[in-house]
Amino acid sequence: KSLDHFIRWLALLAGDAAMTLQAYGGVYLASNISAILKDYLEASDFRRVFEEKGRLAHFMRPIPIYIVTAAFPALTGCAAALVAKS
C-alpha cells in the first residue's frame, strides 16, 4: 500500500513538472529507486495518474516517460561531452 502511494505521488509530481515545464520531449525518471521499481512502475497506474490533468489531459498523453536504468548516467553524459569537445 505504501508503494502504491509513493507511485501515485511520483506520478502527480512528475505530471505537474511536465506540464509546468512543457516537457514535450519526455520525462526522465533517473533515480535508483525508479530503476529498481521499473517493472512495478510499468504495471502500476503511474501513466494514468500522470495524465490526469482534467481539461489539459490531452497535453499529457503524448509526453513519453523514460526510466533511466544506467548505473551512473551523469558520469556517462559528462564523459560523452568531454569526448565530443576533444
N, C-alpha and C positions, 0 to 999 in steps of 0.2 A: 504494500500500500504506500509506503514511504517513497519507493522508487517511482511509482506512478505519479505521485505528487511532484517529485523532482522533475520528471519528464514534462509534465504539464507546465510547470513554471518556466522551465527551459524553453519550451515552445512559445509560451506567451512572450517572454523577454526577447527571444530571437525574432519573433514576428514583429514586435514593436520596433526593434532596432532596424530590421529590414525595411519596414515601412518608413521610418523616420529618415534613414539614410538612402532610401530609394536604391536598395541593393539588388538591382535587376540582374547583375552578373552572378548572383548567388550568395548564399550564406555558408560560411565555412565553420564547422564546429571542430575546433582544433584544440582539444584537451585530451588528456589521458583517459578521463572518465568517458568521454564520447567514444573513443576508440574501443574501450573495453565493453561498452554497452551498445555497440554498433547494431548487432542483431536485434537486441531488445528495442532500440530506438526505431528501427525499420518496421518492427512488428507492432509497435505501440500506436497510439493516436496522435503522435507528435505532429505529423503533417496536417491533420485535420485541425488541431488546436492552433498551429502556426498560421493557417489560412483564415481562421475565424476572426474576421475584422468587419463584420456587418456589411454595410454597403460597399466597403472597399475590398472585400474578399477577392474580387476579380483581379485586383492588382497583385495579390499574393500568390495566386495559383501558378503563374509561370516562373516564379522565383525558385531556382534549384537550391537544394540543400546538399552540401557535401560534408562528409565526415572524414576528417584527416586522420589517417592511421599511421603516418610516418613517425618514427621514434623521435626524431629531432628536426621537425620541419623548419624551424627558424634557422638552424645552423646550415641546413641544406640550401635554403634560399640565400643565405649570406655567401656560401661557397660558390653558388651559381653566379651571383652578382660579381664576385671577385674574378672569376674566370672570364666573365663577359667583358670586364674592364681591361683585362690584360691581353 
